[in-house]
Amino acid sequence: MCGIAGIISNNSSLVTADRVKKMTDALAHRGPDAEGHWFNSTAALGNRRLAIIDLSNAANQPMHYLDRYTIIHNGEIYNYIEIKEELQKKGYSFFTRSDTEVIVAAYDCWKNECVDHFDGMFAFAVWDEKEKALFAARDRFGEKPFFYFLDNEQFVFASEMKALWAAGIERKVNLKLLFNYLTIGYVDNPNIPEETFFENISKLPAASFLSISNYWDIDVENENKKISDADAIEQFGFLFHRSVQRRLRSDVSIGTSLSGGLDSSSIIATLHSLTSHNSPLTAFTSVFPGFEKDESMFAKLVADKFHLQHFTVTPDAATLHNDLEKLFYYQEEPFSSSSIYAQYKVYELAKQNGIKVLLDGQGADETLAGYHKYYKWYWQELFRKRKLISSNELNAAKELGIPDKFGWRNRVAALFPEFATLFLERHFLLNALRHEDLTKDFTQLQSKEAYYITPEIFSLNGVLYFNTCMHGLEELLRYADRNSMAHGREVRLPFLDHELVEFIFSLPANFKIRNGWTKWLLRKNMEKSLPAEITWRRDKTGFEPPQEQWIQNEKIKELITDAKKILVDEKILKPEVLNKKIEARSAHDADNYDWRYLSSSFLFK
């Protein structure tokens, strides 16, 4: 886990040690353990290292190989041991124990296809001195970031945009994306995955290398309809167990986040089965005493069962006020709610207790249908197949406290998905155009490219693919990367092992939702390892802090008022918005506008 930066240009005045040093200085929080730079007349590469595997100086970066390649790398290749053994059989020699050296050897061996061999989270760049060419790639789900600026003179790239600004790249807000964020809450553009909140800065899409060619995808419609429950549960268990095991490869201390929900608890149960019990596992939790959605009781249940060394932190309005400017600094782009602040404090707590690597549960909800919004997609799929009534899924969900909202609109959408898509796109655009707080000029100028899109395949697997690979998951991965790296911590996500994800998508929808239960396959796999109160918990939704309460804090209100003034000055909000009462909304409220104003105002600071 590191921060990487580079400059490629035929203009030698742009390729300087001083310039790349400024870039890595801006990334110092990502890599507090070592710093390195390399440059020639055409290329400059820099790295800030967070040492996780092979702590020796030999593994520092930029790393050179075969007197030809120079690599900078951010992330971890979890199967580097297996790849290393394969390459050694082909005659390759290695001089470190690092996964970075394995990447560059794999590139020499397989060139662009090296990425097909990697199980991991990564963003890396390899300079080939012989060919005078750069190869860069990003992991399949976008766990690790890669931003770049390109014009006629130079290609400048880095792990975070602040490094590009340090190199002198202009900071120019992308008002079209801002319009969509303010109106419907989108923080990215599913149609143009490289788009960011800054006009001249792009991101390398997930599962892409530098030519912007996807090297990996999921075949959503290729389902194994013959697999038995027992075989699916066994295969899922094997792949998940292997994923967790690989993510334990480290030369530093490892802990885990613990929310009290099924996903993080499943990781802990698997960790417990894999590790010796000479010393307790360490876990970290954000708790909110007195808040109706506080998870501390469930987290304690898991901590007690597995004898964890359990640390908790209680973020509140006062600490949020103190940390908000830092939070926006590290995130760089707006975020949808204050939920990520709890995660920020968990990683800070891990740093305070000397834990450098954490396992976390992101990805399970998107691949295994963990959110309540997925019910309608499953019900529509069953309705199209004329199996909705016979499946008894509506009644089963109702018994679990899920309201039956499958009315005539859902039935029409099930039968005429193309019509439903057009209706939804028009509905959201009209709502955006009617946003009463926005100035007429801002709305007219920026709404021409407003977007709200739906999955291309109207099935449960189709929407899960959409949220996993196109829109939804990468937003959460951005939050996790910036929050962890703000404190020099590495976060690893066992649910995003690509072979595990491929297997999950090969299964029919009823392995994700069954008898009213979301994430049925995971629950069945873990029912003998976890307390029933966790495995078959009914009331679990998305993680949520007491944002509504925080926004009522006078200091937070002052920040929101100041934010509105900035957006009024930018002619984005109407002046009369300053006279409107601030509305305290929960983190997952669809009309979370005051938070969006607060978040977006930092783009102009």
N, C-alpha and C positions, 0 to 999 in steps of 0.2 A: 504494500500500500504506500503510495507516494504521490508527489506532485510532479508532473512532467511539463516541459515547455520547449519550444523549438522555433527556429526561423530558417526558412529556405529561400534563397534569393541569389540571382546572378549579380546583383548590385552589392559588392563587398562592403560598402559603407553601411548597409542595413544589417549585416551579419557580424555583430561585434560582441565581444565578451561582456562589455558593460551592459548592453541591452538585454542579453539573455540572463545576466545576473539580476537585473531589476525584475525580470519575470519570475525567477525562482524565489527571490525575496518576497514577492507577493504570495507565494505558495508555501511559505515557511511552516505554517500551521499543519500542512498536510504531511510534512516530513521533517520532524525535529531531530532526527538521528544523524543525518549526514547530508552534505551538499556537494554536487559535482557539476562540471561544465566541460564541454568539448566543442571546438569549432574549427572550421577551415574557411576558405574563401567563399564557400557556397552554402554551408550548413552550420547552424549553431544549435546544440542540444543541451538542455539543463535538467537537473533532477534534484528534488528534495526527498530524502529517503526516510520512510518509516520502516525500520528493520524488523522483519517478522521471521523470515527463513534465511538461514546462514547469516549470522550477525557480524561476520568478519568484514574487514575492509575490502576483501577481495570481491565481495558481492555488491559493492557500491556502484552507482551509475553516474554518468553514462558508462556502459560496459562494452568492451571491444571483443571481437571474436574473429578468428581466422585472418587477422590483419586486413579485414575487408569490411566488416559490419560494425556499426555502433548502435546500441539500443538504449532506449529509455522506456520504462515500464511502470504502470500503476495498476496494482491489483494482485491477484494470486491465481496460479494455475494449480488446481488441486490434484490433478493427475500427473504432475510433473515427474514423479518417480517412475511411473509406468512408461511415459514417453522417453525419458532419459535412457531407460534400459533398452527400449526399441532402437534408439539412435546409436547407442553404444555397439549394438550388434551390426549396425551399418558402418561402423568405423569411426564414429565421432568421439572425440575426447572432451572431457570437462575438467575445469580447474577450480570450480566452486561447488557448493551444495545448493545453490540458489535456483529458483524456478525461472529467473530472468535469462540465465545462460541457456536453459532448455528451449526457451522461446526462440532465441536467435539461431540456435542450431537447427531447430525445426523449420525455421524460415529458409535456411540454406538448403535443407533437404527437400522440402515440399513447396517452397515459395508461397504463393497466395493461399494454397490449400492447407497450409499449416494450421489455420484457425479451425479447420474441421476436426482436428485432433485434440483441441483444448477443452477441458472441463474447468471452467473458472469464471472469474470476473476480471476484466482486463481492459485497459486502453494502453496501447504501446505504439512506438514508432521505431523503425529500423532504417538507418541510413546505410546504403550500399555504396561504398566508396568507388568500387570498380565501375558500376553502372551510373554513378552520380544520380541515384534515385532514392526516394523515400517511400517506404511501405508503412502504413499505419492501419490499425484495426481496433474495433470495439466489440465487447462481448455481446452475446446473443440477446440479452434483455436490457442492456444499457445500465448495468450496475455501476460502471465506472465512466466518468465523463470525458469528453473530448470536444473542445471548442476550437474554431479556427476562423481566421480572416484571410481572404484571398483577394488580391487585385493584380494589376498587370506587372507589379514589381516584386511582390513577396507573398509567401504563404507562411502565416504565423499561427501557431497552435499551442494549446495549453489545457491543463485539467480544469481550470476555472477562468472565467472571463476577466477577473481582476488582473491576471497576468498579462492578458492582451492589452488592457488599458495601461498597465505599467510599461508596455513596449511602445506606447504612443498611439495605439489604435483609438480612433474616435468613439466616444460613447454617445450613440444616437438612438433614442427610444423608438421601438417599433409600435406605432400607435394603432395599427390594425390588430395586432395581437392583444394590445391593451384594451381595445374596445370589446373584444370577445371575452376577456377576463372579467371586465367590469359588468358585463351584461349576463353572461351565462356561466362564468367561473372557469373557463378553459385556461390552462396555463401552457398549453402547447397547441400545435396545429396538426391534427391527425392526417390531413391531406399532404402537408409539407413537413415531414418529421425533422428536417434540419433547421426549421425556423426557431428563433429565440425572441426574447423581448427587446433585442437590439438589432437594428436594421442591417448592419454590416457584419454581424457575427453569426456564424452558423454552428450547428453541432453535427458531428458525425452520427448518423442514425445507428441505433442498436443493430447488431448482426451485420455490420457493414465494414468493408475496408475502404481505403482511401479513394478508390475509383467509384465509390457509392454503389457498389454491387452487393446485394445481399448474398451471404454465404450460407445462410441457414433459414429455414422456415418450417412451419408445421402444416401437415396435410389434414385439415379439419374434418374433411368428409370421409376419410379412410378409417372407419370405425371397425374394431374387432367385435362383432356382434355375437360371436360364439364363445367368448371367454366366460368361464364360470366365476361365481362370486369368490370361491375359495382361491382360484388361481390369481384373480385380480388382487385380492387382499395380500396374498403371498408375494407377488411380484412387486406391488407397491411397497410392501415392507422391506423387501430386499434392497430396492433402489433408494428408498429414503434412508435406511440404515447405512448404506454405502456412502451416500451423500454426506451425512453427518460425520461419518468416520474420516472421510477425506478432508473435511473442513476442520479437523483437529490437528492437521499437520502444521506445526508451528514450533519455533524455538523460544517463544515467549508465552506468558500466561494467557489463558483463555477463560472467558466467562460467558454469560448469556443474559439477554434481556428476558424479563418475565412480566407479561401483562396480566396473567390470570386467565387468559383465553386458551383455546384448544391448541393453537399453532405453537406458541412459545412453550407451552407445557409439553407438547409432543416432542419438541427438540430436547427438552430437559430429560424426559423419560428415556429417550434414546441415548443421550449422553451418559446417563446413569448406568445404562447397560453396557457401555463401551469402556468406561474408565474404571480404574481402581478406586477404592473408596478410602484410601489412606488419608486423603485430604478432601474436604468437602468442595463440591462445585460452588461457584460464585454466581449469584444472580442479582439483577438490578431492576427496580420497579419504581414507576411514578405512582404515587397514591394521592387521593384527594378526600381526606376524612370529612364526612358529613355530606358529600356530594352523592346524589342518588345513583350515579353511574360509576361510583368508585369501585375498583376491582380488587382492592387490597385483601379482602376476605378470601377470594379465590387464589390469589397469588400466595398467600400464607399457607393455604391448604397444600399447594404443590411444594412450597418450600419445606414444610414440615415433613411431607411424605418422603422426600428425597434428601432430607437433612442438609439443605443448602445453607451456605453462608449468604444470607439475604440482606441486601442493603436497599433502603428506600429513600426517595426524595419527594418533597411536596412542593411543586411549583405553585406560585400564587400570583395575584395581580401585581404585588410589589416587585417580586423578582422578575416577572415579565416586563414590567416597565423599565427595570434596570438593564435587562439583557436584550431588549428589542432591537436596539441599533446594531448590536453585534450579530444578532440572529439574521437580520436583513443583509448585513455585510457578507456573511458566509453564504447565505442562500443565493444572493445576487439577483434573483428573479422573484416575482410575487408568488405567494402560496395561499392556498384556499382558506385556511383557518389557523387557529392557534394550536391545533393538535400537535403540530410538529415540535412545539416548544417543550412538551413533556419528553419527547424523544431526545431533544438537545440536552436536557437536564440529566437524563439517564446516562448518556455517554460522558457527560461531565463527571457524574458520580463514579463511573468506571475509571476514569483517569485519576480521580482523587484516591481510589483504592488500588491503583497499580495494575489494573487489568487492561491489556493492550489490544486484545482481540475479543470481539463479542459475536455470538451467533444470534440471529434474529429471525422472525417468522414471516417476513414479507414474501408475497407471492402465492401463499396458500389460498387466500380468498379469491384471487383472480383465476387460478387454475382449477380449483375444486368447488367453485360456486359458493363462496362463503357469505355473500351479502344477500339481504332480503330482496334486492332489486332483481335478482336472477330468477325468482319464482315465476314471474310472468312469462319469461322467455321459455322456461321449461313447460309451463302450462299451455302456452301457444303451440309449442312443438307437439305436445300430446293431443291437443285439440285438432291440429291438422291431420294427425294420424288416426283420428277418431278413437283415441284411447284415454281421453281425459276422464271420463266418467268411470270406466272400468278400472283405471289405475287407482282411484280413490285418493289421489294426491291432494285435491282441494280439501276434503274432509280431514285428512291426516294433518295438513298444515294448520287448519283451523283448530284442531285439538292441541296443537303446540302453541297456540296464541297468535298465529299468523292470520290476519284478516283476509277473507276471500274477496279480492278486488278484481276478479276475472269477469268483468262485465262485457257489454256489447262492443265497446271500443277494442278490447283485447281480442275478441272473436273476429272482428273485421280485420284487425292487424294480422291475425294468424292466417286468414284466408287470402288477404291481399297485401302482402308485405311491401311491395313496391309503392302502393298507394300510401301505406302507413309511413314509409320513409319520407315521401314528399310532404305529407301532412306535418310530420314532426319537424322537418327542416323549415318549412314555412312558418309553423307555430313559433319556433324559437327565434327566427329572424324577426317576426312581427313583434314579439315580446321585447327583443333587443331594441328595435326601432322606437318602441313606446317608452323606453326607460326615461322616466320623467326628470331624473337628476342631470342627465347629460345635455350639453349644449347642442343646439341644432346643427351648427357647423361641424362639430366633432362627429356627430352621428352620421350626417350626410356623407362626409369625406371617408370615414373608416368603415361604414357598414357595407360598402360595395363588395368587400371580400369577406363578409361575415360567414362563419361556418358552424354548422352543427351537423354532424354526420352520424349515421347508425351503421351497425355491422352489415357487411355485404351478404352474409349468410344468416338467415333468420332461424337460428336454432340455438340451443343452450351452448353447444360447443362453439358456435359462430360468435356469440357475444363474449364468451370467455376468451377466445382468440383475439377479438377486438380489444378487450381490456388488458390482455397480457402483452400483446405484441404491437398494438397501434396507439392506444389511448387509455391511460389509467395507471398502469403499473409503473411506467417509467417516471411518472410524477413522484410516486412514493420512493422510488429508488434515488431520485435526485435529492429528496429531503434527507434520506438516510446517509447518503454519501457526504453531503455538506455538513450535516450535524455531527457525524462521527469524526470527519477530518478536521472539523473546527477544534476538536480536542485531541487530535493526533491519535485517534483510535481507528481500528479496522473492524468493519462489520461484514459478516459472512452469512449467506442466506441459503440454508440447505434445501428449501423448497424450490429453488431455482436451478437445481441440477438439470441440465438440458435433457438428459435421457429420462429422468423422472417426469419432466414436463411432457416430453413426447409420448411417454406411456400413458399419462393421464388423458391426453387428448385422443389417444387411440381408443378410449373406452366410451361406450354409449352414455348418454346423459343420465341414466338412472343410477350410475355409479357416483355421480356428484350429488344429486338430489334424489332421495328415496324416502318414502313414508313420511314426507314432510320435513325431513332432516336435510339441511345443507351439509356439504362436506362429508357425505355418508361414508365414503371409502376411508377417509382418514379416521373417522370415529370408530369404524369397525376394526381398523388396524390397531388402534390404541386402547380399545376398551378393556383389555386385560392389564394394561400398564398404568393407566391413570385412574384417579377416583371418578366414579360415575357422575359426581357433581360437576366435573370438568368435561368429561367425554360427551355426556348427554345433557349438557346445559342448554336450557331453552331461551334464556333472556339475553344471550350474548349478541351484540351487534358490533359496530365499529368502535374502536377505541375513541374515547371522547373525554376531554377535560372540561372543567366548568367555565367555558368561555363566556356564557351569558352573564355569569357572576363577575368575571374579570372585567368585562366591558363597562360595567356599572361603576367601576373604580374611577374616582375623579381624575387621577393622573392619566389613566388610559383614555378617558374622555377627552382630556386636553390634547393628547397625541392625535386622536381622530380628528378633532377640530382643526389642528394645525395641518394635518394631512389634507383635509378638504380645502383649506386655503391655498395650498400648493396646487391642487388640481383645478381650482378656480382660476388661479393666476396663469395656468397652462391652457386655459379656455377649454377644459374638458368637462368640468362641472359648472352648472349655473350658479351665479352668486347667491341666489335665494336658498341654496342647499345649506348655507351657513346658519340659516335660521331654523332649520329642521332639527327636531329632537333626535338625538342619537338613539338608535334602536339596538338594544342588547339582544343578540341572537345566539343560538347554540352553534357549535362548531360545524355541524352537518346541515344547518338550515340552508335551503336553496336560495333564500333572499339575504344572504350574509353580506350585504352591500357595504356597511360601514367598515367591516374588516377589510374588504377589498380596497376601499379608498385608502385605508391606513397602509396596507401592504404595497399598493401601487405607487404611493407617493414617494417611496424610497428610490424609485427609478430616476427621479429628478433631483436627487440630492448629490 
